[in-house]
Amino acid sequence: MLVTAELPAEFNGPVGYFDRWLWFALLAVLVVIAYYLATWWLTRERSEPADTAPPPPPAPDAQGRHLAAIDRIETEVRSGVLALRDGHQQLSETVRSYVDLTTHLPARTMSLADFKRTAPGQLADTIELMYPPEFAPGEEGRAGERFDIAVERARGLVSAWR
């Protein structure tokens, strides 16, 4: 066996790795792990804490005011003062206003998908009935056919909602 001292001058002994490369590799692995953890943490679905407070009490006579608004809308549509599409829009706004006033649901700003996902079935069904006539031009949303049903559901919802 040859010892380093016995090697000719043109040969060198074994060269060790530069130990900083090991630390760079470990740091790179840690950065990748931190990236995936941060991505998971920041994009996970957060559950809302359960709101244990009871819903705010409705303002005095809120139910009566909203039922009167529904009656007014029905009268104006039947007399031709208000277009069917506008009638559906105002019915929807009245129902949303009442629900917003009596519950913790942000009903005024919720979309139909939000109602279907979080609201009670009767409310979601009522809003869904009013949706096509609210946004469809002319009679494409079958506004005339749906108006009587929408008025009855809105009236029933406001009457029964507590």
C-alpha positions as CSV (number, residue, x, y, z in Angstrom):
1,M,0.0,0.0,0.0
2,L,1.3,3.4,-0.9
3,V,1.3,6.2,1.6
4,T,0.7,9.8,0.4
5,A,4.3,10.6,0.9
6,E,5.3,7.9,-1.5
7,L,3.1,9.1,-4.3
8,P,4.7,10.8,-7.2
9,A,4.2,14.6,-7.3
10,E,1.7,14.5,-10.1
11,F,-0.8,12.4,-8.1
12,N,-2.9,13.9,-5.3
13,G,-4.6,12.0,-2.5
14,P,-8.4,11.7,-2.2
15,V,-10.2,15.0,-2.0
16,G,-13.2,15.4,0.4
17,Y,-16.4,17.1,-0.5
18,F,-16.8,20.8,0.3
19,D,-19.0,20.4,3.4
20,R,-21.0,23.6,2.7
21,W,-22.8,21.7,-0.1
22,L,-24.4,19.4,2.4
23,W,-25.8,22.4,4.3
24,F,-27.0,24.0,1.1
25,A,-28.9,20.7,0.2
26,L,-30.4,20.5,3.6
27,L,-31.5,24.2,3.4
28,A,-33.1,23.6,0.0
29,V,-35.1,20.6,1.4
30,L,-36.3,22.7,4.3
31,V,-37.3,25.5,2.0
32,V,-39.4,23.1,-0.1
33,I,-41.0,21.6,3.0
34,A,-41.8,25.1,4.3
35,Y,-43.3,26.1,0.9
36,Y,-45.6,23.1,0.9
37,L,-46.6,23.7,4.5
38,A,-47.3,27.4,3.9
39,T,-49.3,26.6,0.8
40,W,-51.4,24.1,2.6
41,W,-51.9,26.4,5.7
42,L,-52.9,29.4,3.6
43,T,-55.2,27.7,1.2
44,R,-57.0,25.3,3.5
45,E,-60.7,25.7,4.1
46,R,-61.3,27.4,7.3
47,S,-64.3,26.5,9.4
48,E,-66.2,29.4,10.8
49,P,-66.7,29.4,14.5
50,A,-70.2,28.6,15.5
51,D,-72.1,31.7,16.3
52,T,-73.8,30.8,19.6
53,A,-75.5,34.1,20.1
54,P,-79.2,34.1,19.3
55,P,-80.3,36.0,16.2
56,P,-81.0,39.7,16.8
57,P,-84.6,40.3,17.6
58,P,-86.6,41.8,14.7
59,A,-87.3,45.5,14.9
60,P,-90.8,46.2,16.2
61,D,-93.3,45.6,13.6
62,A,-90.7,44.5,11.0
63,Q,-92.9,41.6,10.0
64,G,-95.8,43.9,9.4
65,R,-93.8,46.4,7.4
66,H,-92.4,43.7,5.1
67,L,-95.8,42.1,4.6
68,A,-97.2,45.5,3.7
69,A,-94.3,45.9,1.2
70,I,-95.2,42.6,-0.4
71,D,-98.9,43.7,-0.6
72,R,-97.8,47.0,-2.2
73,I,-95.6,45.2,-4.7
74,E,-98.4,42.8,-5.7
75,T,-100.9,45.7,-6.1
76,E,-98.5,47.7,-8.2
77,V,-97.7,44.8,-10.5
78,R,-101.4,43.9,-10.9
79,S,-102.3,47.5,-11.7
80,G,-99.5,47.7,-14.3
81,V,-97.6,50.5,-12.4
82,L,-94.6,48.1,-11.9
83,A,-93.2,45.7,-14.5
84,L,-93.1,42.0,-13.6
85,R,-89.3,41.9,-13.6
86,D,-89.2,44.9,-11.2
87,G,-91.8,43.2,-9.1
88,H,-89.7,40.0,-8.8
89,Q,-86.7,42.2,-7.9
90,Q,-88.5,44.1,-5.2
91,L,-90.0,40.8,-3.8
92,S,-86.5,39.3,-3.6
93,E,-85.2,42.5,-1.9
94,T,-88.1,42.5,0.6
95,V,-87.5,38.8,1.5
96,R,-83.7,39.3,1.7
97,S,-84.2,42.5,3.9
98,Y,-86.5,40.6,6.3
99,V,-84.1,37.6,6.6
100,D,-81.1,40.0,7.0
101,L,-83.0,41.8,9.8
102,T,-84.1,38.7,11.7
103,T,-81.1,36.3,11.3
104,H,-77.3,36.3,11.1
105,L,-77.4,35.5,7.4
106,P,-76.0,38.3,5.2
107,A,-79.1,37.7,2.9
108,R,-78.8,41.0,1.0
109,T,-75.4,40.1,-0.4
110,M,-75.8,36.3,-0.9
111,S,-75.9,34.7,-4.3
112,L,-78.3,31.9,-5.1
113,A,-75.4,29.4,-4.6
114,D,-74.8,30.8,-1.1
115,F,-78.5,30.4,-0.3
116,K,-78.5,26.8,-1.5
117,R,-75.4,26.0,0.5
118,T,-76.2,27.8,3.8
119,A,-79.9,28.9,4.0
120,P,-82.9,26.8,5.1
121,G,-84.6,25.0,2.2
122,Q,-87.7,27.1,2.1
123,L,-85.7,30.3,1.9
124,A,-83.4,28.9,-0.8
125,D,-86.4,27.7,-2.8
126,T,-88.2,31.0,-2.6
127,I,-85.1,32.9,-3.8
128,E,-84.5,30.4,-6.5
129,L,-88.1,30.9,-7.8
130,M,-87.5,34.6,-8.1
131,Y,-84.0,34.4,-9.6
132,P,-84.8,33.8,-13.4
133,P,-87.5,36.5,-13.6
134,E,-85.2,39.0,-11.8
135,F,-82.4,38.6,-14.3
136,A,-83.8,37.3,-17.6
137,P,-84.9,39.9,-20.2
138,G,-88.6,40.0,-21.0
139,E,-90.6,36.9,-20.6
140,E,-87.6,34.5,-20.8
141,G,-87.7,34.0,-17.1
142,R,-91.5,33.2,-17.1
143,A,-92.1,36.2,-14.9
144,G,-95.9,36.2,-15.4
145,E,-96.2,32.5,-14.5
146,R,-94.1,32.7,-11.4
147,F,-95.3,36.0,-9.9
148,D,-98.3,34.6,-8.1
149,I,-96.3,31.7,-6.6
150,A,-93.4,34.1,-5.7
151,V,-95.8,36.5,-3.9
152,E,-97.4,33.6,-1.9
153,R,-94.0,32.1,-1.0
154,A,-92.6,35.5,0.0
155,R,-95.7,36.2,2.1
156,G,-95.6,32.8,3.7
157,L,-91.9,33.1,4.4
158,V,-92.1,36.5,6.1
159,S,-95.2,35.4,8.0
160,A,-93.6,32.2,9.4
161,W,-90.0,33.3,9.7
162,R,-88.9,33.9,13.3
